[in-house]
Amino acid sequence: MRQFTLVLIHTDNDEVKDLVSKHLRDLGFSILPDVFISWQPRQKIEERLVIAKEELIDMIERGFKGELAYAIIELNDEQFRAIRPLIARRLEDEDQRMISWGEALLRRIRSSHREKSKREYSSFNRRYKWLITMHELFDVKHELLKRVLELARELRIEYERNFK
């Protein structure tokens, strides 16, 4: 089984939380506020957190007030199974957002907002690929995912019909 790592973050400031998120964004995703799951090795996560800490220290030296504490936990199979429902719920929320976004985008593509729709389709497609990757990495499948897949296919067909 793939090794997963949980990162627990404690901070008293949203700016610090955003700083940490910026550095960890491509290594995993947040399953709860201040709880981040990753499939990357612990060392890579630690390197990113050290960079975030260094940036925070620079900010503090310029008068910023904030703190950061974190814990990195490499999960065994049993621990991963225990938090997997949280991951599934978080992915369901993402699926629901993608469905809402995709349905609205489909209406715009079919209407007259062509240039804006082209850019938005590109953003949608990037987020869609990320979401599918997350489902595959965490082996989560459910009905909402099927709807996202159908909607993405429908969007691609409509996009190609209108813009290619």
N, C-alpha and C positions, 0 to 999 in steps of 0.2 A: 504494500500500500504506500502511496505517496506520503511524504512527511509534510505536515502542516505546522505552522507556527502561529501562536497567538501573541499579540502585543497589547498590553494593558497600558493605557496612557492616563496620567493624572496631571492636570494643569488647572490653574485658576483663571485662565484667560483664553478667550476665543481666538485671539491673534496667534497665540502659541499653538493652539490646536490646529489652526490653518497651516502654520509653518510645518508641523509634523506631517499633516496630511499631504502637503505638497511633496514632501520627500519620500513618502511611502506609497503614494498613489499608484505607481506602476508595479508595485510588488504585491498587491493584494487589494482588499477593500474592507471598509468598516461594516461590521455586522450589528453593532450597537454603538451608541455614543461612547467614545473612549475605548472601544474594543475593535481591534483590527486583526484580520486573518490573512495569512500569507502562505504561499506554497514555496517561497524562496528560502534558501539556507539562512540560518541564524546570522552568520557572519555578514551577509549582504544587508540584512535588516539593521544589524548593529552599526555598520558603516554609515548607513543613511541617517540613523538616529544621532550618531556622533556629529555628522555635518549639521543637522538641525540644532543640536546643542551648541555647536560653535557659533552658528548664526544668532541663536538666542543670547549667548554671552556677549556678542558684539552689540546686540540691541540693548542689553542691560547696561553695558558700559556707556551707552549714549543716553541713559536715563530711563529706559523702559522698565516697567515693573511686571514681572511674570516669572513663573516657575514651571519646571517640567520634571516629572518623574515617570519612569516606565518600567515595565517588567516584560521580558521576552520568555515565552514558555513554548518549548517544543512539545507538541502533543503526541501522545501515544495513540494507538487505535481506539482504545476505550474512551479516552478524553475527546478525541475527534468525534466519535459517534454521539457523545453527550451534547456537543455543541452544534452538530449537523442540523438539527431542527431550526436553530437560529439562522444558520446560513440559508436554509431552504426558504424560510420566511422572508429574509432580506431579498433573496432573488425573486420571490413572488412579488414583492413590492416593486422591484425594478421592472419586472415583466409588466405589471399593471401600468406603470408610468410609460413604458415603451408603447403599450397598446394605445393609451390615450394620445400620446404624441404622434404615433403613426397614423391613427385615424384622422386626426386634425390635419396632418401633413398630406394625407391622401386627398382630403377635401380641397386643400389649397392647390395641389398639383392639378386637380381636375378643374379648378377655377382659373382665374386669370393672373394669379400671383406667381408668374413663371420664374423670374430671376431669384426672388427670395426662396422659392421652393427648391431651386437647384442647390443653393448653399445649404439649406436646411436638410435636404436629402443626404448630402455628404456627411453632415454631423450625425444624422440619424443612423446612417450606415456604419460609421465608426463606433457609435455606442452599441449598436446591434451586434457587431462583431465581438466587442468586449463582453457583452452579456452572454453570448453563446459560449465564448471561451470560459467564462466563470461557471456556467452550467456544466460544461464538460469537465473542468478541473475538479469540481466538487461533486460530480456525478448526481446532479439534481435534475429530475425531469417531472413535469406536471402539466396539467391542461393549459395553464396560462402560457407556458413555453410554446405549446403547439400553436396557440393563437398568435403569438409573436412571430413564429416562423411563417405562418400563413400570411400575416399582414406584411411582413418584409418581402415575401414573394410577390404579393399583389402590388406593393409599392414599386418594386423593381420593374415589373411589367408596365405599370402606368408611367413611370419615369422614362423608360426607354421609348414608349409610345409617344410621349410628349417632347422629349429632349434629344433624341438620337436620330 
